[in-house]
Amino acid sequence: MMDETLAWLLSREFRAYILDHDLFFPLLFLLRCIGVTAIELWRPARPVSYRAVFHKDLTVFLVYQFVIFPVAGQINHWVAIRPHLPEAVLALPLLVRVLGYFILADFGHYWIHRLMHTKQLWRIHKWHHAPTYMYWLAGTRATIPQQVIVNLPYIFAWSFLDLSPWWMHLAIGAFNGFQNDWMHVNVTWRSNWLEWFVVTPRYHHIHHSDNPAHYKANLAALFTVWDRLFGTYVDPDTVKGKLTFGIREQVPLVRLAIGV
């Protein structure tokens, strides 16, 4: 019986069932809930009362997944720019085009994120910074205006992945989900050499600090090179004391959630 079940889970029929019923991302989220939370409980950087906050953040995530993200996607369908690249570019090896996608998307994301920390756009982004605790699910907060703007560089960069295999959008979607979890995850883990290349939890947590000196620091989402090049880098080793989080503003919840 066990062998038959395992064989079915590995079969094309199971894969088709998952895709036909749009179960890939719900199952992936369940995996994230179990796996990432287990890692946090194993080596937490700070105490988090999951019983007090998880159900609230789960509600926020469901609203994001089934309301904010689809609405933002529809708006992007009307306003986003997606250029058609020359055939010579699309003929490059898939790995090269995937790297091009991530570099271009992350570069655009850096500058959009930087703009969101200006006076003019802060109101649509502060909801993301509102939690006074930091763990993986706290990073899913976004207003519709924020999500529309953040999507733009990713849609633009997707041109690199035209003519890609059918599974590419699933792989990129899964990676982006885990990347967001990774940045916000509450773990005591560090790697100085890795931070020369990619964003780590302790690197990004500085950005969520309620210390005004950190409001516009470590803005990168994937590659740390943008912070180093454009003057927003703060070395985690130079940050002393315990980090605390939040926005130090009293804003009604509804206004936070819609970005006004």
C-alpha positions as a printed NumPy array, in Angstrom:
array([[  0.   ,   0.   ,   0.   ],
       [  2.794,   2.418,   0.905],
       [  4.66 ,   1.621,  -2.308],
       [  1.544,   2.231,  -4.375],
       [  0.928,   5.582,  -2.669],
       [  4.518,   6.684,  -3.205],
       [  4.397,   5.604,  -6.843],
       [  1.232,   7.646,  -7.371],
       [  2.768,  10.73 ,  -5.698],
       [  5.68 ,  10.501,  -8.147],
       [  3.527,   9.826, -11.184],
       [  2.503,  12.081, -14.053],
       [ -1.117,  11.543, -13.045],
       [ -0.483,  13.144,  -9.646],
       [  1.366,  16.059, -11.249],
       [ -1.511,  16.596, -13.667],
       [ -4.021,  16.434, -10.796],
       [ -2.106,  19.098,  -8.855],
       [ -1.853,  21.424, -11.837],
       [ -5.409,  20.878, -13.102],
       [ -6.833,  21.734,  -9.681],
       [ -4.462,  24.68 ,  -8.993],
       [ -3.108,  22.951,  -5.898],
       [  0.597,  23.618,  -6.453],
       [  0.871,  26.889,  -4.544],
       [ -1.54 ,  25.92 ,  -1.705],
       [  0.51 ,  22.751,  -1.113],
       [  3.692,  24.781,  -1.326],
       [  2.357,  27.18 ,   1.296],
       [  1.517,  24.252,   3.578],
       [  5.079,  23.023,   3.146],
       [  6.358,  26.498,   4.009],
       [  4.183,  26.622,   7.126],
       [  5.565,  23.339,   8.402],
       [  9.179,  23.592,   7.256],
       [  9.987,  27.254,   7.888],
       [  8.186,  27.349,  11.245],
       [ 10.078,  24.234,  12.337],
       [ 13.382,  25.924,  11.489],
       [ 12.368,  29.019,  13.454],
       [ 11.384,  26.96 ,  16.485],
       [ 14.694,  25.117,  16.278],
       [ 16.955,  28.184,  16.269],
       [ 14.958,  31.367,  16.906],
       [ 16.726,  34.72 ,  16.853],
       [ 14.046,  36.323,  19.02 ],
       [ 11.017,  35.067,  20.945],
       [  7.798,  35.151,  18.918],
       [  4.422,  34.196,  20.367],
       [  3.042,  32.19 ,  17.449],
       [ -0.233,  31.569,  19.263],
       [ -0.793,  35.315,  19.488],
       [  0.224,  36.355,  15.969],
       [  0.042,  33.414,  13.56 ],
       [ -3.717,  33.458,  13.008],
       [ -3.614,  37.216,  12.359],
       [ -0.772,  36.936,   9.871],
       [ -2.413,  33.928,   8.229],
       [ -5.53 ,  36.052,   7.677],
       [ -3.364,  38.808,   6.21 ],
       [ -1.678,  36.269,   3.925],
       [ -5.004,  34.865,   2.687],
       [ -6.256,  38.366,   1.915],
       [ -2.994,  39.023,   0.093],
       [ -3.148,  35.766,  -1.851],
       [ -6.799,  35.889,  -2.894],
       [ -7.517,  39.636,  -3.059],
       [ -4.462,  41.881,  -3.219],
       [ -2.273,  39.799,  -5.528],
       [ -5.038,  39.033,  -8.096],
       [ -6.273,  42.647,  -8.14 ],
       [ -2.731,  43.95 ,  -8.518],
       [ -2.139,  41.412, -11.28 ],
       [ -5.181,  42.65 , -13.19 ],
       [ -4.039,  46.259, -12.896],
       [ -0.579,  45.234, -14.057],
       [ -2.191,  43.598, -17.084],
       [ -3.399,  47.057, -18.102],
       [ -0.354,  49.159, -17.25 ],
       [  2.775,  46.993, -17.178],
       [  5.356,  47.049, -19.957],
       [  6.759,  43.771, -21.231],
       [  9.172,  44.234, -24.143],
       [  9.816,  41.664, -26.841],
       [ 13.478,  40.732, -26.816],
       [ 15.458,  39.835, -29.961],
       [ 15.505,  36.185, -30.941],
       [ 19.26 ,  36.116, -30.292],
       [ 18.586,  36.805, -26.602],
       [ 15.823,  34.2  , -26.38 ],
       [ 18.196,  31.681, -27.989],
       [ 20.64 ,  31.995, -25.09 ],
       [ 20.861,  29.028, -22.675],
       [ 17.993,  28.931, -20.205],
       [ 20.328,  29.33 , -17.222],
       [ 21.734,  32.566, -18.68 ],
       [ 18.238,  33.936, -19.272],
       [ 17.129,  33.006, -15.754],
       [ 20.128,  34.882, -14.361],
       [ 19.276,  37.861, -16.579],
       [ 15.717,  37.776, -15.274],
       [ 16.795,  37.86 , -11.635],
       [ 19.402,  40.595, -12.134],
       [ 17.035,  42.896, -14.007],
       [ 14.038,  42.219, -11.744],
       [ 16.061,  42.678,  -8.565],
       [ 17.688,  45.875,  -9.831],
       [ 14.25 ,  47.31 , -10.58 ],
       [ 12.919,  46.11 ,  -7.248],
       [ 15.753,  47.87 ,  -5.405],
       [ 14.888,  51.265,  -6.906],
       [ 11.158,  50.832,  -6.426],
       [ 11.749,  49.825,  -2.821],
       [ 13.949,  52.872,  -2.385],
       [ 11.205,  55.116,  -3.778],
       [  8.724,  53.597,  -1.343],
       [ 10.806,  54.958,   1.501],
       [ 10.349,  58.503,   0.255],
       [  7.749,  60.803,   1.782],
       [  5.541,  60.558,  -1.292],
       [  5.183,  56.74 ,  -1.323],
       [  5.792,  55.722,   2.284],
       [  2.07 ,  55.527,   3.041],
       [  1.571,  52.621,   0.611],
       [  4.524,  50.709,   2.072],
       [  4.329,  51.268,   5.829],
       [  1.862,  48.366,   6.219],
       [  4.739,  46.038,   5.343],
       [  6.802,  47.534,   8.182],
       [  4.014,  47.643,  10.754],
       [  4.701,  44.322,  12.584],
       [  6.555,  44.781,  15.865],
       [  7.935,  41.242,  15.587],
       [  9.814,  39.497,  12.809],
       [  9.257,  36.01 ,  11.45 ],
       [  8.623,  34.49 ,   8.044],
       [  4.884,  35.14 ,   7.723],
       [  5.141,  38.762,   8.875],
       [  6.731,  39.633,   5.541],
       [  3.623,  38.995,   3.408],
       [  1.917,  42.328,   4.136],
       [  1.382,  44.529,   1.094],
       [ -1.146,  47.105,  -0.057],
       [ -2.608,  46.939,  -3.554],
       [ -0.706,  50.049,  -4.758],
       [  2.541,  48.63 ,  -3.398],
       [  2.018,  45.264,  -5.072],
       [  1.164,  46.857,  -8.41 ],
       [  4.379,  48.881,  -8.392],
       [  6.568,  46.05 ,  -7.07 ],
       [  5.297,  43.721,  -9.81 ],
       [  6.453,  46.034, -12.609],
       [ 10.159,  45.093, -12.801],
       [  9.343,  41.388, -12.552],
       [  6.866,  41.587, -15.422],
       [  9.364,  43.618, -17.458],
       [ 12.157,  41.12 , -16.755],
       [  9.943,  38.127, -17.605],
       [ 10.73 ,  38.869, -21.241],
       [ 13.968,  36.964, -20.643],
       [ 11.909,  33.857, -19.945],
       [  9.693,  33.867, -23.018],
       [  9.787,  30.454, -24.722],
       [ 10.754,  28.844, -21.393],
       [  9.516,  25.38 , -20.308],
       [  5.965,  25.139, -18.963],
       [  7.178,  24.674, -15.402],
       [  9.235,  27.885, -15.284],
       [  6.481,  30.09 , -13.877],
       [  5.924,  27.538, -11.094],
       [  9.645,  27.441, -10.283],
       [  9.968,  31.233, -10.26 ],
       [  6.814,  31.601,  -8.158],
       [  8.098,  29.042,  -5.655],
       [ 11.489,  30.729,  -5.504],
       [  9.963,  34.162,  -4.919],
       [  7.826,  32.791,  -2.108],
       [ 10.759,  31.137,  -0.376],
       [ 12.924,  34.207,  -0.97 ],
       [ 10.398,  36.356,   0.879],
       [ 10.252,  33.795,   3.701],
       [ 14.047,  33.679,   3.809],
       [ 14.451,  37.451,   4.223],
       [ 12.074,  37.619,   7.162],
       [ 12.696,  34.269,   8.837],
       [ 13.439,  34.425,  12.57 ],
       [ 16.631,  32.385,  12.919],
       [ 20.03 ,  32.737,  14.556],
       [ 22.103,  32.116,  11.478],
       [ 24.797,  34.099,   9.742],
       [ 27.207,  33.827,   6.852],
       [ 29.471,  36.788,   6.189],
       [ 30.657,  35.445,   2.842],
       [ 27.11 ,  34.771,   1.643],
       [ 26.081,  38.34 ,   2.503],
       [ 28.588,  39.586,  -0.042],
       [ 26.235,  38.195,  -2.683],
       [ 22.698,  37.641,  -1.407],
       [ 20.381,  39.008,   1.245],
       [ 20.208,  37.017,   4.489],
       [ 17.723,  37.266,   7.377],
       [ 19.949,  39.314,   9.666],
       [ 20.785,  41.59 ,   6.721],
       [ 17.13 ,  42.316,   5.946],
       [ 15.984,  42.504,   9.559],
       [ 18.062,  45.674,   9.916],
       [ 15.843,  47.239,   7.276],
       [ 12.76 ,  46.461,   9.397],
       [ 14.291,  48.005,  12.502],
       [ 12.378,  50.902,  14.066],
       [ 15.668,  52.776,  14.465],
       [ 15.426,  55.821,  12.131],
       [ 19.037,  55.229,  11.064],
       [ 17.91 ,  51.978,   9.432],
       [ 14.767,  53.184,   7.642],
       [ 16.521,  53.442,   4.275],
       [ 19.179,  50.792,   4.845],
       [ 19.641,  47.361,   3.232],
       [ 16.886,  47.807,   0.662],
       [ 17.96 ,  44.934,  -1.6  ],
       [ 15.721,  41.894,  -1.9  ],
       [ 18.098,  39.354,  -3.447],
       [ 21.526,  40.71 ,  -4.415],
       [ 23.329,  42.867,  -1.838],
       [ 25.431,  44.527,  -4.53 ],
       [ 22.771,  47.219,  -5.083],
       [ 23.05 ,  48.455,  -1.497],
       [ 26.826,  48.49 ,  -1.743],
       [ 26.823,  50.353,  -5.049],
       [ 24.203,  52.96 ,  -4.218],
       [ 25.058,  53.865,  -0.63 ],
       [ 22.323,  52.108,   1.37 ],
       [ 24.436,  49.312,   2.824],
       [ 24.668,  48.791,   6.588],
       [ 27.029,  46.046,   7.717],
       [ 25.145,  43.77 ,  10.146],
       [ 28.335,  43.371,  12.171],
       [ 28.285,  47.095,  13.004],
       [ 24.743,  47.007,  14.432],
       [ 24.975,  46.668,  18.177],
       [ 22.219,  45.863,  20.61 ],
       [ 18.848,  44.235,  20.204],
       [ 16.758,  45.113,  17.157],
       [ 13.166,  46.185,  17.648],
       [ 10.607,  46.536,  14.877],
       [  7.617,  48.624,  13.821],
       [  6.896,  52.058,  12.362],
       [  6.566,  54.27 ,  15.458],
       [  3.341,  55.686,  14.065],
       [ -0.224,  55.387,  15.247],
       [ -2.171,  54.682,  12.064],
       [ -5.646,  53.085,  11.897],
       [ -5.483,  49.505,  10.673],
       [ -7.758,  50.122,   7.676],
       [ -5.612,  53.013,   6.467],
       [ -2.481,  50.908,   6.837],
       [ -3.958,  48.007,   4.9  ],
       [ -5.14 ,  50.092,   1.928],
       [ -2.183,  52.492,   1.872],
       [ -3.81 ,  55.868,   2.472]])
